[in-house]
Amino acid sequence: MTYEFNLTEAELDNILNSQTRQIELIGPDFEGYQALPEGDKKALTHLINAANAINEVALIQDNPHNLSALQYLSENQSSHAKKALLLFQSFNGVAGINGIDPKPIEIFKGVHQNPGRNFYPFDITSEELADILIQMLEEGKTIEVQKILSARTMVERLGNELKAIDYTQYFEKQFSYIANELEVAAHYTTEHEMKDYLSWQAQAFLQNNPEMDSIADKHWAAMQNNRLEFTVSRENYEDELTGSILENPKLKALLEAYQIEVCPKDTLGARVGIVNKQGTDFILKSKETLPFLADLMPYKDRYTQKIEKTGKQTMVDVDLMALKGDYAMCRGGITTAQNLPNDDKLSVKTGGGRRNVYHRQVRFSYDHERAQKLLESLVAKEFHPYYQHEADHDMVIGHENGHSLGPDNSFKSALGIYSHTIEEHKANTISIAFMSKVAEKFGTYTNEDLKRIYTTWIIRLFLKAKPTLSKPHRMADLIEFNYLMAHQAIFFDGDNKLHINFEKIPEVMYHLLEETIAVQLSKSPQIAKDFIEKWTTWSEILQYIAEIQEKLGNKPYIQLITKF
């Protein structure tokens, strides 16, 4: 199959040479890799093989053209095709948003991205999907509807209805290969906990049984002292279609009556790396704060707290060898850390723990010179010394811990397409609202440290363009910026320079957290929508900030440099 380029070679040159930043992952010369036993080095080879196969699965889940387009670009030796291939690798697909332009960037003419990705028939709309599901429910086909709305099925047309196919069946060829590679890696690794986890994860790829996923997740989430890191991620940010059906009142009522949970589809990802002990020891200091923070949460008597006071939470800092599948879909950003399994997963529902994994190479990719110019352009001079890129790591640790706090998934998922924005915003708000409480209770931070964390976080809220719901992290930033402005915790002087009222930040952010938790407890997509719309207006100062960002040069595209 041949494709016609949608971007000229000159446009691709501009993207690749002026708008792309590189993130270099570790290679065979990395000291931590060299120090591993030979068995673990062999295991990592097979884990990378498995990760590459998971990437193929993710490409299929994302767009029906991905594999054929990748083959076309790989075989085409023209300079135009080679440059387009680099952009394809950045998106890990034929199209993607860059976080600045309002519409997706499409590599080929006529090849578009779809809200339901390739999980659903490519021509289906939210309205048609809702109508079909209503019809099926009225005909008593509740089990099939339940399968269609499962996180782990691909959906095809079957006459006037829809049919769900479990991932283990739809991706049988790829899953069989992945399972075999995991079994071989389990054979070679010297780490007993990793061996057990990989064996269970291999079985999960072979059996149409969520219980197997749950067992594998529980083993993965319990690992704290391993040197190797291998993750199969199952997150549903890419599916923008499933959650939208909750805006149909009739369907929503039927689903509630039949107690059918609406789960957006999981895009698979794979992470391979080596745990960094020094970085992990630093992150682990935050673990003891979780029971303390759970007691501080607003309306805590109205929901089941996510984190038990026994603290089933592991945390590791990882030097990355490979990011594949969902992780490699760098569409306006890249994951710096992650808290899994998500609330909708069976392992969490049945008492399993969670695991925070932090990405060192992503965290260290930082343009110091540009950051200094941003300070000079937008921040009052007395606040310049408080900006420290490293302080962002402290905020992110609080953010990831924040995902383990608050209402459970029955509240969160009920918000439909607004759930991700509210959840990411909640995690941000928890981190900042309780930072001073953590400092007071545990002595973790000095007042000067808090000023550095607050300042660095607020400057991170400087957006490069008005975001949309497809970028929940940036929507969260916009909510928080506007709330801080409205409550005078921050303001801009006549020269458009930022000033911060440090004393106001904890109180203002706690009030914002109260409002946010109330939205989750409402279980109302309309209330969530109203909240988001209220706090995501695009003001003159935000437009001014975006224009300054553009003048300084935006690099919204990411190229991962892998060496294995």
C-alpha positions as CSV (number, residue, x, y, z in Angstrom):
1,M,0.0,0.0,0.0
2,T,1.3,3.5,-0.9
3,Y,0.6,6.7,1.0
4,E,0.6,10.4,0.0
5,F,2.5,12.7,2.4
6,N,0.5,15.4,4.1
7,L,3.6,17.3,5.2
8,T,6.2,18.7,2.8
9,E,9.8,17.8,3.3
10,A,10.5,21.4,4.4
11,E,7.8,21.1,7.0
12,L,9.3,17.9,8.3
13,D,12.7,19.5,8.4
14,N,11.3,22.3,10.5
15,I,9.7,19.8,12.9
16,L,12.7,17.6,13.2
17,N,15.4,20.3,13.4
18,S,13.7,23.1,15.3
19,Q,10.8,21.6,17.2
20,T,12.0,18.2,18.4
21,R,13.9,17.4,21.6
22,Q,15.8,14.1,22.2
23,I,15.6,11.9,25.2
24,E,18.6,9.5,25.3
25,L,17.9,6.2,27.1
26,I,20.7,4.1,28.6
27,G,22.9,1.7,26.6
28,P,25.2,-1.3,27.1
29,D,27.9,1.0,28.4
30,F,25.7,2.2,31.3
31,E,27.4,1.4,34.6
32,G,24.3,-0.1,36.2
33,Y,23.9,-2.5,33.2
34,Q,27.5,-3.5,33.3
35,A,27.2,-4.4,37.0
36,L,24.4,-6.9,36.4
37,P,24.9,-10.7,36.4
38,E,25.0,-12.3,33.0
39,G,21.7,-14.0,33.6
40,D,19.9,-10.7,34.1
41,K,21.6,-9.2,31.0
42,K,20.2,-12.1,29.0
43,A,16.8,-11.6,30.7
44,L,16.7,-8.0,29.6
45,T,17.3,-9.0,26.0
46,H,14.2,-11.1,26.0
47,L,12.2,-8.4,27.9
48,I,13.1,-5.9,25.2
49,N,11.9,-8.4,22.6
50,A,8.6,-8.7,24.5
51,A,8.4,-4.9,24.6
52,N,8.8,-4.6,20.9
53,A,6.0,-7.1,20.3
54,I,3.8,-5.1,22.8
55,N,4.6,-2.0,20.6
56,E,3.1,-3.8,17.6
57,V,-0.1,-4.5,19.6
58,A,-0.3,-0.8,20.6
59,L,0.1,0.2,16.9
60,I,-2.8,-2.0,15.9
61,Q,-4.9,-0.7,18.8
62,D,-4.2,2.9,17.8
63,N,-4.9,3.0,14.0
64,P,-5.7,0.5,11.3
65,H,-3.1,2.1,9.0
66,N,-0.2,2.1,11.5
67,L,1.5,-1.2,10.5
68,S,1.2,-0.7,6.7
69,A,2.3,2.9,7.0
70,L,5.3,1.9,9.0
71,Q,6.2,-0.8,6.5
72,Y,5.8,1.8,3.6
73,L,8.1,4.3,5.4
74,S,10.7,1.7,6.3
75,E,11.0,0.4,2.8
76,N,10.9,3.8,1.1
77,Q,14.4,5.1,0.8
78,S,13.6,8.7,-0.2
79,S,14.8,11.5,2.1
80,H,11.1,12.6,2.5
81,A,10.1,9.1,3.7
82,K,13.1,8.9,6.1
83,K,12.0,12.2,7.7
84,A,8.4,11.1,7.9
85,L,9.5,7.9,9.6
86,L,11.2,9.9,12.4
87,L,7.9,11.8,13.0
88,F,6.0,8.5,12.9
89,Q,8.4,7.1,15.6
90,S,7.8,10.3,17.7
91,F,4.1,9.8,17.6
92,N,4.4,6.0,17.5
93,G,1.7,6.2,14.9
94,V,0.4,8.0,11.8
95,A,-0.9,11.0,13.6
96,G,-0.9,12.8,17.0
97,I,-1.4,16.0,18.7
98,N,1.7,18.1,19.6
99,G,0.2,20.0,22.5
100,I,0.2,23.3,20.6
101,D,-1.8,23.1,17.4
102,P,-5.5,22.5,18.0
103,K,-5.8,19.7,15.5
104,P,-3.8,16.5,15.2
105,I,-0.7,16.5,13.0
106,E,-1.3,14.0,10.2
107,I,1.6,12.4,8.4
108,F,-0.4,11.2,5.4
109,K,-3.3,12.7,3.4
110,G,-6.6,11.1,4.3
111,V,-5.2,9.1,7.2
112,H,-6.8,10.5,10.3
113,Q,-6.9,9.7,14.0
114,N,-10.2,8.6,15.5
115,P,-11.6,9.2,19.0
116,G,-12.2,5.4,19.4
117,R,-8.8,4.7,17.8
118,N,-8.9,1.2,16.3
119,F,-10.7,-0.3,19.3
120,Y,-14.0,0.2,17.6
121,P,-15.2,0.3,14.0
122,F,-13.3,3.3,12.5
123,D,-16.5,4.9,11.2
124,I,-18.6,4.7,14.4
125,T,-19.6,7.8,16.2
126,S,-20.4,8.3,19.9
127,E,-24.1,8.7,19.0
128,E,-24.2,5.5,17.0
129,L,-22.4,3.6,19.6
130,A,-24.8,4.7,22.3
131,D,-27.8,3.9,20.1
132,I,-26.5,0.3,19.4
133,L,-25.8,-0.3,23.1
134,I,-29.3,0.9,24.0
135,Q,-30.8,-1.4,21.5
136,M,-28.8,-4.4,22.7
137,L,-29.6,-3.7,26.3
138,E,-33.3,-3.5,25.5
139,E,-33.0,-6.8,23.8
140,G,-31.5,-8.3,26.9
141,K,-27.9,-8.7,25.6
142,T,-26.3,-7.4,28.7
143,I,-23.4,-9.8,28.8
144,E,-22.3,-8.8,25.3
145,V,-22.6,-5.1,26.2
146,Q,-20.5,-5.7,29.3
147,K,-17.8,-7.2,27.0
148,I,-18.0,-4.3,24.6
149,L,-17.4,-1.9,27.5
150,S,-14.6,-3.9,28.9
151,A,-11.1,-2.4,29.0
152,R,-9.6,-5.4,27.3
153,T,-11.7,-6.0,24.1
154,M,-11.5,-5.0,20.5
155,V,-15.0,-4.3,19.0
156,E,-16.2,-5.1,15.5
157,R,-19.5,-4.8,13.7
158,L,-21.8,-7.8,13.6
159,G,-24.8,-6.8,11.4
160,N,-26.6,-4.1,13.2
161,E,-24.9,-4.9,16.4
162,L,-21.4,-5.0,17.8
163,K,-19.2,-7.9,18.9
164,A,-16.4,-7.8,21.5
165,I,-13.2,-9.8,21.0
166,D,-10.9,-10.3,24.0
167,Y,-7.3,-9.1,23.6
168,T,-5.9,-12.6,24.1
169,Q,-7.9,-13.8,21.1
170,Y,-7.5,-10.7,18.9
171,F,-3.8,-10.5,19.5
172,E,-3.2,-14.3,19.9
173,K,-0.1,-14.3,17.6
174,Q,1.6,-11.4,19.3
175,F,0.6,-12.4,22.9
176,S,1.9,-16.0,22.3
177,Y,5.3,-14.5,21.3
178,I,5.3,-12.1,24.2
179,A,4.5,-14.9,26.7
180,N,7.3,-17.0,25.4
181,E,9.8,-14.2,25.7
182,L,8.7,-13.5,29.2
183,E,9.1,-17.2,30.1
184,V,12.7,-17.2,28.7
185,A,13.5,-14.0,30.6
186,A,12.1,-15.6,33.8
187,H,14.4,-18.6,33.2
188,Y,17.5,-16.3,32.9
189,T,16.9,-13.7,35.6
190,T,18.7,-14.2,39.0
191,E,15.9,-12.3,40.8
192,H,13.3,-14.6,42.4
193,E,10.5,-12.0,42.7
194,M,11.0,-11.0,39.0
195,K,11.0,-14.6,38.0
196,D,7.6,-15.2,39.7
197,Y,6.1,-12.0,38.2
198,L,7.3,-12.7,34.7
199,S,5.8,-16.3,34.8
200,W,2.4,-15.0,36.0
201,Q,2.5,-12.2,33.4
202,A,3.3,-14.7,30.7
203,Q,0.2,-16.7,31.7
204,A,-1.9,-13.5,31.7
205,F,-1.1,-13.0,28.0
206,L,-2.3,-16.5,27.2
207,Q,-5.6,-16.7,29.1
208,N,-8.8,-14.9,28.6
209,N,-9.1,-14.4,32.3
210,P,-8.9,-11.0,34.2
211,E,-7.9,-13.0,37.3
212,M,-4.6,-13.7,35.6
213,D,-4.0,-10.1,35.0
214,S,-4.8,-9.4,38.6
215,I,-2.3,-12.0,39.9
216,A,0.4,-10.6,37.7
217,D,-0.4,-7.1,38.7
218,K,-0.2,-8.0,42.4
219,H,3.2,-9.6,42.0
220,W,4.5,-6.6,40.0
221,A,3.2,-4.1,42.5
222,A,4.9,-5.9,45.4
223,M,8.4,-5.7,44.0
224,Q,10.6,-3.3,45.9
225,N,14.1,-4.6,46.0
226,N,14.7,-5.8,42.4
227,R,17.3,-4.4,40.1
228,L,15.3,-5.1,36.9
229,E,12.2,-3.3,35.9
230,F,9.7,-4.6,33.4
231,T,6.2,-3.1,33.2
232,V,3.2,-4.0,31.1
233,S,1.1,-0.8,31.3
234,R,-2.6,-0.8,30.6
235,E,-3.9,2.8,30.6
236,N,-6.9,4.2,28.8
237,Y,-6.1,7.8,27.9
238,E,-6.0,7.2,24.2
239,D,-9.6,6.0,24.0
240,E,-11.7,9.1,23.8
241,L,-14.9,7.4,22.7
242,T,-16.0,5.0,25.4
243,G,-16.4,7.5,28.1
244,S,-18.4,9.8,25.9
245,I,-21.4,7.5,25.9
246,L,-22.2,8.4,29.5
247,E,-23.4,11.8,28.2
248,N,-26.5,9.9,26.9
249,P,-28.9,10.0,29.8
250,K,-31.0,7.0,28.6
251,L,-27.9,4.8,28.2
252,K,-26.4,5.9,31.4
253,A,-29.5,5.0,33.3
254,L,-29.6,1.6,31.6
255,L,-26.0,0.9,32.4
256,E,-26.5,1.8,36.0
257,A,-29.7,-0.4,36.2
258,Y,-27.8,-3.4,34.9
259,Q,-24.7,-2.5,37.0
260,I,-22.4,-2.4,33.9
261,E,-19.1,-0.6,34.4
262,V,-18.0,1.6,31.5
263,C,-14.2,1.0,31.0
264,P,-12.3,2.9,28.3
265,K,-10.0,0.6,26.3
266,D,-6.5,-0.1,27.5
267,T,-3.6,0.7,25.2
268,L,-0.7,-1.5,26.0
269,G,2.7,-0.2,26.8
270,A,6.0,-1.7,27.9
271,R,8.8,-0.3,30.0
272,V,12.2,-1.9,30.5
273,G,14.9,-0.6,32.8
274,I,17.2,-0.9,35.7
275,V,16.3,0.4,39.2
276,N,18.5,3.1,40.5
277,K,19.0,2.5,44.3
278,Q,20.0,6.1,45.3
279,G,17.0,7.6,43.5
280,T,14.7,5.0,44.9
281,D,15.8,5.6,48.5
282,F,15.0,9.3,48.1
283,I,11.5,8.5,46.7
284,L,10.8,5.9,49.4
285,K,11.0,8.6,52.1
286,S,7.5,9.8,50.9
287,K,5.9,6.4,51.5
288,E,5.5,7.0,55.3
289,T,3.5,10.2,54.5
290,L,0.6,8.3,52.8
291,P,-1.4,7.3,55.9
292,F,-1.0,10.8,57.3
293,L,-2.2,12.3,54.0
294,A,-5.2,9.9,53.9
295,D,-6.4,11.4,57.2
296,L,-6.2,14.9,55.7
297,M,-8.3,14.2,52.7
298,P,-11.6,16.2,52.3
299,Y,-14.9,14.2,52.8
300,K,-12.9,11.1,53.7
301,D,-15.9,9.6,55.5
302,R,-17.8,9.5,52.2
303,Y,-15.7,7.1,50.3
304,T,-13.3,4.1,50.6
305,Q,-9.8,5.5,50.9
306,K,-7.6,4.2,48.1
307,I,-4.5,3.7,50.2
308,E,-4.9,1.4,53.2
309,K,-3.1,2.6,56.4
310,T,-0.8,-0.5,56.1
311,G,0.6,1.2,52.9
312,K,0.5,-1.3,50.1
313,Q,2.7,0.9,47.9
314,T,6.1,0.2,46.3
315,M,8.2,3.0,44.6
316,V,11.2,2.8,42.4
317,D,13.4,5.2,40.3
318,V,14.4,3.7,37.0
319,D,17.1,4.2,34.4
320,L,15.3,3.5,31.2
321,M,16.4,1.1,28.5
322,A,13.1,1.0,26.4
323,L,9.7,2.7,26.3
324,K,7.3,1.0,23.9
325,G,3.7,1.0,23.0
326,D,1.6,3.6,24.9
327,Y,4.8,5.0,26.6
328,A,6.3,5.8,23.2
329,M,3.2,7.7,21.9
330,C,4.8,11.1,22.5
331,R,1.9,13.2,21.5
332,G,2.4,16.6,23.2
333,G,4.3,15.1,26.1
334,I,5.9,12.0,27.7
335,T,5.3,10.3,31.0
336,T,7.8,11.3,33.8
337,A,6.3,8.9,36.4
338,Q,3.4,6.5,36.8
339,N,1.3,5.0,39.5
340,L,-0.2,1.6,38.5
341,P,-2.4,-0.5,38.4
342,N,-5.2,2.0,37.8
343,D,-8.3,2.0,40.0
344,D,-10.4,0.1,37.4
345,K,-8.1,-3.0,37.5
346,L,-9.2,-6.1,39.4
347,S,-6.0,-6.3,41.4
348,V,-6.7,-2.9,43.1
349,K,-10.3,-3.8,43.6
350,T,-9.4,-7.0,45.4
351,G,-6.8,-5.4,47.7
352,G,-3.6,-5.5,45.7
353,G,-1.0,-2.8,46.0
354,R,0.2,-0.1,43.7
355,R,3.6,0.7,42.3
356,N,5.1,4.1,41.5
357,V,7.8,4.1,38.8
358,Y,9.8,7.3,38.0
359,H,11.6,7.8,34.7
360,R,15.1,9.2,35.3
361,Q,16.1,9.9,31.7
362,V,12.8,11.8,31.0
363,R,13.2,13.8,34.2
364,F,16.8,14.8,33.3
365,S,15.9,16.0,29.8
366,Y,15.8,19.8,30.5
367,D,16.8,22.9,28.6
368,H,18.4,25.1,31.2
369,E,19.1,28.0,28.8
370,R,15.5,28.3,27.7
371,A,14.2,28.0,31.3
372,Q,16.4,31.0,32.2
373,K,15.0,33.1,29.3
374,L,11.4,32.1,30.4
375,L,12.2,33.4,33.9
376,E,13.6,36.7,32.6
377,S,10.5,37.2,30.3
378,L,7.7,36.3,32.7
379,V,8.8,36.2,36.4
380,A,9.7,39.0,38.8
381,K,13.4,38.9,39.6
382,E,13.0,38.2,43.3
383,F,11.5,34.8,42.5
384,H,14.2,33.7,40.1
385,P,16.4,32.0,42.8
386,Y,13.4,29.8,43.8
387,Y,13.1,28.2,40.4
388,Q,15.0,24.9,40.4
389,H,14.2,22.2,37.9
390,E,15.1,19.5,40.4
391,A,12.3,20.7,42.7
392,D,9.7,19.6,40.1
393,H,10.6,16.0,41.1
394,D,9.3,16.7,44.6
395,M,6.0,17.9,43.2
396,V,5.8,14.8,40.9
397,I,6.4,12.5,43.9
398,G,3.4,14.1,45.6
399,H,1.4,13.9,42.4
400,E,1.9,10.1,42.0
401,N,1.2,9.6,45.7
402,G,-2.0,11.6,45.2
403,H,-3.3,9.0,42.8
404,S,-3.4,6.6,45.7
405,L,-5.6,8.9,47.7
406,G,-9.3,10.0,47.4
407,P,-12.4,8.4,46.0
408,D,-12.2,5.0,44.4
409,N,-12.9,4.2,40.7
410,S,-16.7,3.9,41.0
411,F,-16.7,7.7,41.5
412,K,-14.0,8.5,39.1
413,S,-15.2,6.5,36.1
414,A,-18.7,7.9,36.5
415,L,-17.4,11.2,35.2
416,G,-16.9,9.7,31.7
417,I,-14.7,11.7,29.3
418,Y,-14.0,14.2,32.1
419,S,-12.6,11.6,34.5
420,H,-8.9,11.8,33.4
421,T,-8.8,15.6,33.7
422,I,-10.3,15.6,37.1
423,E,-8.1,12.8,38.4
424,E,-4.8,14.3,37.1
425,H,-5.9,17.7,38.5
426,K,-6.7,16.0,41.8
427,A,-3.3,14.5,42.1
428,N,-1.6,17.8,41.4
429,T,-3.7,19.5,44.0
430,I,-3.0,16.9,46.7
431,S,0.7,17.3,46.1
432,I,0.7,21.1,46.6
433,A,-2.1,21.4,49.1
434,F,-0.3,19.1,51.6
435,M,3.3,19.9,50.9
436,S,3.6,22.3,53.9
437,K,1.8,19.7,56.1
438,V,4.3,17.1,55.1
439,A,7.2,19.5,55.9
440,E,5.7,20.3,59.3
441,K,5.0,16.7,60.3
442,F,8.1,14.9,58.8
443,G,10.7,17.7,58.5
444,T,11.1,16.8,54.8
445,Y,11.3,20.3,53.5
446,T,12.4,23.7,54.9
447,N,10.5,26.9,54.2
448,E,13.0,27.7,51.5
449,D,12.5,24.2,49.9
450,L,8.7,24.9,49.8
451,K,9.2,28.2,48.0
452,R,11.4,26.4,45.5
453,I,8.8,23.7,45.0
454,Y,5.9,26.1,44.7
455,T,7.7,28.4,42.3
456,T,9.0,25.6,40.0
457,W,5.5,24.1,39.9
458,I,3.8,27.4,39.1
459,I,6.1,28.2,36.3
460,R,5.3,24.7,35.0
461,L,1.7,25.9,34.7
462,F,2.8,28.4,32.0
463,L,1.1,26.8,29.0
464,K,2.2,27.0,25.4
465,A,-1.3,26.8,23.9
466,K,-4.9,26.3,25.1
467,P,-5.3,22.6,25.8
468,T,-8.2,20.3,25.1
469,L,-9.7,17.3,27.0
470,S,-7.3,15.0,25.0
471,K,-4.5,16.4,27.2
472,P,-5.7,16.0,30.8
473,H,-2.4,17.0,32.4
474,R,-2.4,20.3,30.6
475,M,-6.1,20.9,31.3
476,A,-5.2,20.3,35.0
477,D,-2.4,22.9,34.7
478,L,-4.9,25.4,33.3
479,I,-7.4,24.8,36.1
480,E,-4.8,25.4,38.8
481,F,-3.4,28.5,37.1
482,N,-6.8,30.1,36.9
483,Y,-7.7,29.1,40.4
484,L,-4.5,30.6,41.8
485,M,-5.1,33.8,39.9
486,A,-8.7,34.1,41.0
487,H,-7.8,33.7,44.7
488,Q,-4.8,36.0,44.4
489,A,-2.2,33.4,45.3
490,I,-0.4,34.6,42.2
491,F,-0.6,37.8,40.1
492,F,1.1,39.6,37.3
493,D,2.4,43.1,37.6
494,G,2.1,45.9,35.0
495,D,5.1,44.4,33.2
496,N,3.4,41.0,33.0
497,K,5.9,39.5,35.5
498,L,4.7,36.8,37.9
499,H,4.5,37.4,41.7
500,I,3.7,34.6,44.2
501,N,2.0,34.9,47.6
502,F,3.7,31.8,49.2
503,E,1.6,32.0,52.4
504,K,-1.7,31.7,50.4
505,I,-0.8,28.7,48.4
506,P,-1.6,25.8,50.9
507,E,-4.9,27.3,51.9
508,V,-6.0,28.1,48.4
509,M,-5.0,24.7,47.1
510,Y,-6.8,22.9,49.9
511,H,-10.0,24.7,49.0
512,L,-9.5,23.7,45.4
513,L,-9.0,20.1,46.5
514,E,-12.3,20.2,48.4
515,E,-14.1,21.4,45.3
516,T,-12.3,18.7,43.2
517,I,-13.2,15.8,45.5
518,A,-16.8,17.1,45.6
519,V,-16.9,16.8,41.8
520,Q,-15.7,13.2,41.9
521,L,-18.2,12.4,44.6
522,S,-21.0,13.8,42.5
523,K,-20.6,11.0,39.9
524,S,-22.0,13.6,37.4
525,P,-20.4,14.2,34.0
526,Q,-22.3,17.4,33.8
527,I,-20.9,18.7,37.2
528,A,-17.4,17.7,36.0
529,K,-18.0,19.5,32.7
530,D,-19.2,22.6,34.4
531,F,-16.2,22.7,36.8
532,I,-13.7,22.2,34.0
533,E,-15.3,24.9,31.8
534,K,-15.4,27.3,34.7
535,W,-11.7,27.0,35.4
536,T,-10.3,26.6,31.9
537,T,-11.0,30.0,30.4
538,W,-8.2,31.4,28.2
539,S,-7.3,34.8,29.4
540,E,-5.1,37.6,28.0
541,I,-2.3,36.8,30.4
542,L,-2.4,33.1,29.3
543,Q,-2.3,34.2,25.6
544,Y,0.7,36.5,26.4
545,I,2.5,33.6,28.1
546,A,1.9,31.3,25.1
547,E,3.2,34.0,22.8
548,I,6.4,34.4,24.9
549,Q,6.8,30.6,24.8
550,E,6.5,30.6,21.1
551,K,9.2,33.4,20.8
552,L,11.5,31.3,22.9
553,G,11.0,28.3,20.7
554,N,8.7,25.4,21.5
555,K,9.9,21.8,21.1
556,P,6.6,19.8,21.4
557,Y,8.0,16.7,19.6
558,I,10.0,14.1,21.3
559,Q,12.5,11.6,19.8
560,L,13.5,8.7,22.0
561,I,17.1,7.6,21.4
562,T,17.3,3.9,22.2
563,K,20.5,1.8,22.3
564,F,19.4,-1.7,22.9
